[in-house]
């Protein structure tokens, strides 16, 4: 799951990115919430919050730095 880095959709303009990112986070949080309720993930909100933050923010930041360093 750590390989997810945000948006991979057909949105055309950069102005659509914030809306797509919001939808992505909402779907991700819903999935994690369901998995917590089903006992597949621990019910520790700080841990889940850090995981969502890593996937939605830091993974993208690392990916961007990686591509910039290759130029």
ChimeraX attribute file (.defattr): number of C-alpha atoms within 10 A of each C-alpha:
attribute: neighborCount
match mode: 1-to-1
recipient: residues
	/A:1	6
	/A:2	10
	/A:3	9
	/A:4	12
	/A:5	18
	/A:6	17
	/A:7	15
	/A:8	10
	/A:9	8
	/A:10	8
	/A:11	12
	/A:12	8
	/A:13	7
	/A:14	7
	/A:15	9
	/A:16	11
	/A:17	15
	/A:18	11
	/A:19	11
	/A:20	17
	/A:21	15
	/A:22	13
	/A:23	13
	/A:24	16
	/A:25	17
	/A:26	12
	/A:27	12
	/A:28	14
	/A:29	15
	/A:30	12
	/A:31	12
	/A:32	20
	/A:33	17
	/A:34	12
	/A:35	14
	/A:36	16
	/A:37	12
	/A:38	11
	/A:39	10
	/A:40	11
	/A:41	14
	/A:42	13
	/A:43	15
	/A:44	9
	/A:45	11
	/A:46	9
	/A:47	12
	/A:48	17
	/A:49	13
	/A:50	11
	/A:51	16
	/A:52	17
	/A:53	13
	/A:54	16
	/A:55	20
	/A:56	21
	/A:57	13
	/A:58	14
	/A:59	17
	/A:60	17
	/A:61	13
	/A:62	12
	/A:63	13
	/A:64	12
	/A:65	11
	/A:66	11
	/A:67	9
	/A:68	9
	/A:69	8
	/A:70	6
	/A:71	5
